């Protein structure tokens, strides 16, 4: 064979570039996936709530410890203060019981309806209502709210005054309003 005869095709590979293949032919063929129900993991959805709850509990525990530490340390006097001086802004403990003792007073009040008074017992809470004369067109107003009944005295023999007496425990200002209202209006009570 001679080199001059080139009419026959050569079985040897040529060293030139291969022709380009169309796009997408190098991917494997698709296959179908069987249908299945989705997998659900229990507790996954509640994880953030547990985290928030634990975080709140940790914060609350920290606040309790801080408050306990502050109470244990207590208020301190500023540097250079004498032992008898008190810190500013702190209430004086020895004056409080005196003020509370005179804050509430016993006020005897005559209620117009004696039958209503017979329903009352010590320890009951009542509202006292002052009603003006109906002929004069007066209106009713509450004079005392939540007054504590401390006593219901028995009527004296031969007493001719209408109504019945009740002893109420009220603040000093309310006792003054009750006394003024009893002089000008008829008083009634409602149970709280």
Number of C-alpha atoms within 10 A of each C-alpha: 4 5 5 6 7 8 6 6 6 8 6 6 6 8 6 6 6 7 6 6 8 7 7 8 8 8 7 7 7 6 6 5 6 5 6 6 5 6 6 7 7 7 7 8 8 9 9 10 10 10 11 11 11 12 12 12 12 12 12 12 12 12 12 12 12 12 12 12 11 11 10 9 9 9 11 9 14 11 6 6 11 9 7 7 9 15 13 8 6 8 10 9 7 8 9 10 10 9 10 10 9 10 12 16 16 17 21 19 19 21 22 19 16 16 11 15 19 14 10 19 14 13 13 16 20 19 17 23 21 23 20 17 13 9 6 7 9 12 10 16 13 15 20 20 16 16 23 19 21 19 18 18 13 10 13 7 6 6 7 8 9 11 18 19 20 24 19 27 20 21 17 15 12 18 21 12 12 23 15 12 20 17 9 12 16 18 24 22 22 14 13 11
